[in-house]
Amino acid sequence: MSESKTPHPGHDKHLCYLTTLGFHVSNSEEYQALVQNGKYWCRNCGRVAAQEKNLCNPVKM
């Protein structure tokens, strides 16, 4: 089986990738913890997160 390619290292931990997998539905409490009290937004997808490490292209709000 071939490895899944991601756009950049760590992308598998970013909200834009996790939501494509349905993480926000299957793990709603964990997802809420990632976005609650959001301080950063992503220039790529527009999502908001509490920590910049959970976004591809974070900007402090």
Secondary structure, 3 states (H helix, E strand, C coil): CCCCCCCCCCHHHCHHHHHHCCHHHHCHHHHHHHHCCCCEEECCCCCEECCHHHCCCEEEC
